């Protein structure tokens, strides 16, 4: 099990990134609230400033989640050296 942890961690980290993309796309497709909905509404009303700000917030959330995941993995599994 300890030898397989780096591969499991890499898969979970990739899965978190894909999950963020899927939530964003599903909000674009048919939600009535959320960051994806706000981007879609901003695009329709030509509010590029709001659209870019929302994309920036979405990027910050993704980066913060990745950093929190990396930190927790390093604390829980110190023998599993992650790249990045």
GILIN-V698725 format. One record per residue. N is the residue number from 1. RES is the residue in one letter. PSI is psi in radians with two decimals (999 if undefined). BURIAL is # if it has 16 or more other ideal C-beta (glycine too) atoms within 10 Angstrom, else .. D_CENTER is the distance of its C-alpha to the mean C-alpha in whole Angstrom. Layout:
# GILIN-V698725
n: [N,N]
res: [RES,RES]
psi: [PSI,PSI]
burial: [BURIAL,BURIAL]
d_center: [D_CENTER,D_CENTER]
This chain:
# GILIN-V698725
n: [1,2,3,4,5,6,7,8,9,10,11,12,13,14,15,16,17,18,19,20,21,22,23,24,25,26,27,28,29,30,31,32,33,34,35,36,37,38,39,40,41,42,43,44,45,46,47,48,49,50,51,52,53,54,55,56,57,58,59,60,61,62,63,64,65,66,67,68,69,70,71,72,73,74,75,76,77,78,79,80,81,82,83,84]
res: [X,X,X,X,X,X,X,X,X,X,X,X,X,X,X,X,X,X,X,X,X,X,X,X,X,X,X,X,X,X,X,X,X,X,X,X,X,X,X,X,X,X,X,X,X,X,X,X,X,X,X,X,X,X,X,X,X,X,X,X,X,X,X,X,X,X,X,X,X,X,X,X,X,X,X,X,X,X,X,X,X,X,X,X]
psi: [-0.80,-0.59,-0.43,-0.18,-0.71,-0.63,-0.66,-0.74,-0.74,-0.71,-0.71,-0.67,-0.73,-0.69,-0.64,-0.74,-0.76,-0.64,-0.72,-0.73,-0.76,-0.69,-0.76,-0.81,-0.69,-0.59,-0.61,-0.64,-0.71,0.37,2.84,0.21,2.91,3.05,-0.68,-0.71,-0.73,-0.67,-0.75,-0.76,-0.68,-0.63,-0.74,-0.54,0.19,0.66,1.32,-0.60,-0.76,-0.63,-0.80,-0.68,-0.70,-0.69,-0.65,-0.77,-0.72,-0.72,-0.70,-0.70,-0.74,-0.76,-0.71,-0.70,-0.73,-0.74,-0.72,-0.70,-0.79,-0.75,-0.80,-0.63,-0.73,-0.56,-0.69,-0.62,1.31,-0.39,-0.27,1.70,2.08,2.60,2.33,999]
burial: [.,.,.,.,#,#,.,.,#,.,.,.,#,.,.,.,.,.,.,#,.,.,.,#,.,.,#,.,.,.,.,.,.,.,#,#,#,#,#,#,.,#,.,.,.,.,.,.,.,.,#,.,.,#,.,.,.,#,.,.,.,#,.,.,.,.,.,.,#,.,.,.,#,.,.,.,.,.,.,#,.,.,.,.]
d_center: [27,26,27,24,21,20,19,18,15,14,14,12,10,9,9,6,5,7,7,4,7,9,9,9,12,14,14,15,18,19,18,20,18,14,12,13,16,17,16,18,21,21,21,24,26,26,24,22,22,20,17,17,16,14,12,12,11,8,7,9,6,3,7,8,6,7,10,11,11,13,15,16,17,19,21,21,22,24,25,22,22,18,18,16]
